[in-house]
């Protein structure tokens, strides 16, 4: 890191450079006697350098009654020296073990009083400083209004199932659709789970879209007319379409089965890679757009036949780009009467949800789960069976299901700010299997 990181004045910086000290790292490993300043000034400069290095590399401090574990991004001699100095780990009353980018600190025998009065308070103070800094960094990077720690607490309390049940509580039935929408929302723009929802009119597709639009930000709605006019580019004018401008947005596309033929090939590439090249006549453009697509459409004849899977109005190639394709059904009489009653008393006014739900989605997309599950092989075996059965069907479950199986599981883990464990894989499989079961 450049010395400018420490806000050193120009004169002092030039003096350091003359002595061969050009980076924060080179400053951090020196002693005050090795700098061309007074002992006090040198000590302050070295301490500031070590503070910067430690704060950038410490990922977590876990404080327990008997031990403290400090986990770093990496450990080299400079980072180790900085972390030890900043956290007081060189204290003679500590037992220190260093392994796997971790410091484990415990009191020496007979030093328990010093440990509790001096050592622990210092470590707890730095834990607070670190957590506060990370909180502000998360808040700024994700564009949040609420405290990330409050959002995470809210999310962990509700869990993935709590999200879709609360957000879509006005939609009766069609449980797989609600789960699948939540999966798409918690996927990322780099690893999206594109979703196709196929169902007859009055099967809650429009209501689901309205709920999402009303309560979540960064949403791009595309209706039937704009679909027919072109989603990617207008070949006559060269004007870019809605999807080309939907980078890092959730695209809600109605009547997606009516995508113009000229757009289809480009949509394949954008859905898969987030990039496509357009070469036609005088138009030569490279379009980059990473988005999450939630597309709705009616069956081919507006109603399902005896074999609903044959009524999916997508080409096999386009169908294969969707991580999930779900079928929705008409509401039954009791659910329809409940909906009538709600509309009678409230009109078409939608329930407005707490800001927590929108910011939950935003923050969760930045969470990077680890894979800790023991049943990965079993999970993938079952996903492979889906591919073997439906690879040549209108669902077109092909080799891309390996990628989708990962992205679906990761979306659930992100929603709960957890890792991909056995429970997450069980939930992911239930949704994948349920989305297929609806068609047979």
Buried (B, 14 or more C-beta within 10 A) or exposed (E): BEBEBBEBEEEBBEBBEEEEBEBBBBBBBBEBEEBEBEEEEBBEBBBBBBBBBBBBBBEEBEBEEEEBBBBBEEBEEBBBBBBBBBBBBEBEBBEBEBEEBBBBBBBBEEBEEBBEEEBBEBBEEBBEBBEEEBBEEBBEEBEBEBBBBEBBEBBEEBBBBBBBBEBBEBBBBBBBBBBBBBBBBBBBBEBBBBBBBBBBEEBBBEBBBBBBBEBBEBBBBBEEEBBEBBBBBBBEEBEBBBBBEBBBBBBBBBBBBBBBEBBBBBBBBBBBEBEBEBEEEEBEBEBEBBBBBBBBBBBBEEEBEEEBBEBBBBBBEBBBBBBBBBBBBBBEEEBBEEBEEBEEEEEEEBEEBEBBBBBBBBBBBEBEBEBEBEBBEBBBEBBBEBBEEBBEBBBBBBEBBEEBBBBBBBBBBBBBBBBBBBBBBBBBBEBBBBBBEBBE
